[in-house]
Amino acid sequence: MSNHNSSLKSGILDNHHRGNVGNFLKSKIEEGSSLSIVSAYFTIYAFQALKESLTEIKELRFLYGEPRFVKSVDSENTDKKAFKIDFSSFLAE
């Protein structure tokens, strides 16, 4: 029996049929790492799942993109989510 993923040429992970992004990151992030992420889907829930690894890295660069194509890709999961960040508790070093 052949593995469904064995014929894939792309390294893109989708958390469904093409591998779990969180598991991949957990296996690759090391203490002192520098990490760059470009994503329209990274959420506070993703951060919580990766918190142990992310708090040990040296640097995180993040570019958040707008998922314009989400409705065509996953029309069942297009709920709007909004979060308010209270900057009054942040400290600059």
Contacts in CASP RR format, 6 or more apart in sequence:
PFRMAT RR
TARGET T0000
AUTHOR 0000-0000-0000
METHOD contacts of the structure
MODEL  1
MSNHNSSLKSGILDNHHRGNVGNFLKSKIEEGSSLSIVSAYFTIYAFQAL
KESLTEIKELRFLYGEPRFVKSVDSENTDKKAFKIDFSSFLAE
4 17 0 8 1.000
5 17 0 8 1.000
5 18 0 8 1.000
5 19 0 8 1.000
8 18 0 8 1.000
10 18 0 8 1.000
11 18 0 8 1.000
12 18 0 8 1.000
13 19 0 8 1.000
13 20 0 8 1.000
13 21 0 8 1.000
13 24 0 8 1.000
14 21 0 8 1.000
15 21 0 8 1.000
15 22 0 8 1.000
22 46 0 8 1.000
22 49 0 8 1.000
22 50 0 8 1.000
25 50 0 8 1.000
25 53 0 8 1.000
26 50 0 8 1.000
26 53 0 8 1.000
29 35 0 8 1.000
29 50 0 8 1.000
29 53 0 8 1.000
29 54 0 8 1.000
29 56 0 8 1.000
29 57 0 8 1.000
30 56 0 8 1.000
31 56 0 8 1.000
31 57 0 8 1.000
32 56 0 8 1.000
32 57 0 8 1.000
32 58 0 8 1.000
33 56 0 8 1.000
33 57 0 8 1.000
33 58 0 8 1.000
33 59 0 8 1.000
34 57 0 8 1.000
34 58 0 8 1.000
34 59 0 8 1.000
34 60 0 8 1.000
34 61 0 8 1.000
35 54 0 8 1.000
35 57 0 8 1.000
35 59 0 8 1.000
35 60 0 8 1.000
35 61 0 8 1.000
36 60 0 8 1.000
36 61 0 8 1.000
36 62 0 8 1.000
36 63 0 8 1.000
37 60 0 8 1.000
37 61 0 8 1.000
37 62 0 8 1.000
37 63 0 8 1.000
38 62 0 8 1.000
38 63 0 8 1.000
38 65 0 8 1.000
39 62 0 8 1.000
39 63 0 8 1.000
39 64 0 8 1.000
39 65 0 8 1.000
40 64 0 8 1.000
40 65 0 8 1.000
40 66 0 8 1.000
40 67 0 8 1.000
40 70 0 8 1.000
41 67 0 8 1.000
42 62 0 8 1.000
42 64 0 8 1.000
43 81 0 8 1.000
44 83 0 8 1.000
47 54 0 8 1.000
54 60 0 8 1.000
70 77 0 8 1.000
70 78 0 8 1.000
71 78 0 8 1.000
END
